[in-house]
Amino acid sequence: MIAGDAYSRALGAELVSVTDAEIVVALNVREDHLNSLAVGHGGMVFSLADFALSLASNAAGDRAVAVATHMAFTGSVRLGDRLEARVTESARGRTMGTYRVDVTRADGRTVAVFTGTVHITSSA
């Protein structure tokens, strides 16, 4: 999935780790990630969380697409910050799954909390 995701590559997102409990992706905040107020653009933070959701929800092999998301921004992001998005599965059934993504800075501050619900279809 990562190789086929040109948007996440352009964003600078990278896979950090995969365990049975969570997937972690990260990026280094660049100048082109900033808004007109010189802080991290909310769309960039959302995109990082959405990338994590995509990887986690499709890890089982069946096709999963987001049907609902919510993000609460809880801290600021500055040029040079390293952001990590940690995604965990909250619930998964045959056709629906729900996930939580915590986006943090390297200093441990949570900058966003994201939840996503996906619709699952058989990959066969």
DRENBABA-283192 format. One line per field, with one value per residue (C-alpha): x, y, z; chain; residue number from 1. Coordinates in pm, 1 decimal. Example, Ala and Ser with C-alpha at 12.3 -4.5 7.8 and 13.67 -1.06 7.14 Angstrom:
BEGIN
east: 1230.0:1367.0 $
north: -450.0:-106.0 $
up: 780.0:714.0 $
chain: A:A $
n: 1:2 $
This chain:
BEGIN
east: 0.0:277.0:443.8:116.3:37.8:193.5:19.6:166.7:512.0:483.7:376.8:695.6:513.5:706.2:629.7:806.6:682.4:420.8:314.3:3.2:-117.7:-39.2:109.1:321.7:384.7:575.5:686.0:915.7:730.8:863.2:808.9:552.5:348.8:289.9:-11.3:-10.6:30.3:357.0:210.2:145.9:-150.0:-440.3:-474.9:-119.3:-187.5:-515.3:-341.8:-82.5:-356.6:-557.2:-249.4:-215.3:-586.0:-550.1:-256.4:-417.4:-761.3:-624.3:-362.1:-591.7:-603.9:-964.5:-1032.0:-1129.8:-1228.4:-1307.0:-1673.2:-1646.6:-1364.8:-1325.8:-1020.9:-969.1:-661.3:-506.1:-166.1:39.3:287.1:594.7:855.5:1102.4:870.3:867.9:512.8:418.1:73.8:-2.8:-309.3:-488.3:-792.9:-1088.1:-1335.2:-1356.6:-1642.0:-1717.0:-1812.5:-1715.1:-1408.7:-1324.4:-974.1:-807.7:-500.0:-300.2:-68.2:218.0:527.3:870.2:838.9:540.6:269.0:-46.3:-133.9:-439.8:-675.7:-838.5:-1104.2:-1199.8:-1466.2:-1412.5:-1633.6:-1478.1:-1533.9:-1386.8:-1064.1:-1163.1 $
north: 0.0:244.7:211.5:293.6:601.5:894.0:1153.6:1019.2:996.5:1360.4:1453.5:1293.4:1031.9:719.4:390.2:371.2:45.9:-225.6:-446.8:-650.0:-359.8:-51.7:100.0:413.6:655.9:983.3:1292.2:1586.9:1918.0:2111.4:2469.4:2358.7:2200.2:2541.1:2767.4:3147.7:3177.8:2976.4:2682.5:2331.8:2314.7:2114.1:1934.3:1802.0:1667.3:1515.4:1356.1:1191.2:1047.3:934.2:757.0:568.0:477.1:346.1:122.9:-18.8:-77.9:-255.0:-461.6:-764.8:-792.4:-696.0:-361.4:-89.1:268.6:552.5:644.4:882.0:1063.5:1317.4:1509.9:1726.5:1950.5:1975.7:2136.1:2337.0:2216.1:2412.9:2392.3:2113.1:1919.6:1543.5:1410.6:1051.4:907.9:593.7:403.5:133.3:-70.4:0.5:-242.8:-446.5:-651.3:-810.7:-485.3:-198.3:-104.1:184.4:315.7:580.4:776.2:988.1:1239.1:1355.1:1574.2:1440.2:1612.7:1387.3:1653.1:1525.6:1764.0:1580.6:1294.1:1133.0:864.5:690.8:441.6:227.4:12.5:-329.2:-535.2:-870.5:-848.2:-1162.1 $
up: 0.0:83.5:-256.8:-430.1:-217.8:-405.9:-185.2:138.7:-21.0:-136.2:216.2:347.1:556.0:644.9:814.4:1151.3:1304.0:1288.0:1577.7:1651.6:1869.3:1657.9:1345.9:1367.8:1081.7:1100.5:915.9:967.9:938.1:640.3:531.4:273.0:557.2:719.7:680.8:651.2:1030.1:1014.4:1205.3:1081.7:844.7:984.5:652.2:684.5:1033.3:913.2:614.7:838.4:1062.1:758.5:619.2:949.0:937.8:584.3:671.9:985.7:840.8:533.2:718.2:744.1:365.1:300.0:131.9:378.7:295.3:534.2:572.3:870.2:1047.1:1324.2:1437.1:1743.6:1736.0:2082.3:2025.8:1780.3:1520.0:1413.9:1141.3:1219.1:1450.9:1407.3:1419.3:1491.0:1430.8:1633.2:1521.0:1716.0:1627.0:1856.0:1697.8:1379.4:1244.1:911.2:735.4:970.5:1172.9:1405.3:1475.2:1692.6:1589.5:1834.8:1666.8:1887.4:1864.5:1956.7:2298.0:2375.4:2335.4:2167.7:1884.8:1750.4:1825.6:1522.4:1498.4:1180.4:1080.5:772.1:552.9:482.6:170.1:78.7:-120.7:-315.6 $
chain: A:A:A:A:A:A:A:A:A:A:A:A:A:A:A:A:A:A:A:A:A:A:A:A:A:A:A:A:A:A:A:A:A:A:A:A:A:A:A:A:A:A:A:A:A:A:A:A:A:A:A:A:A:A:A:A:A:A:A:A:A:A:A:A:A:A:A:A:A:A:A:A:A:A:A:A:A:A:A:A:A:A:A:A:A:A:A:A:A:A:A:A:A:A:A:A:A:A:A:A:A:A:A:A:A:A:A:A:A:A:A:A:A:A:A:A:A:A:A:A:A:A:A:A $
n: 1:2:3:4:5:6:7:8:9:10:11:12:13:14:15:16:17:18:19:20:21:22:23:24:25:26:27:28:29:30:31:32:33:34:35:36:37:38:39:40:41:42:43:44:45:46:47:48:49:50:51:52:53:54:55:56:57:58:59:60:61:62:63:64:65:66:67:68:69:70:71:72:73:74:75:76:77:78:79:80:81:82:83:84:85:86:87:88:89:90:91:92:93:94:95:96:97:98:99:100:101:102:103:104:105:106:107:108:109:110:111:112:113:114:115:116:117:118:119:120:121:122:123:124 $
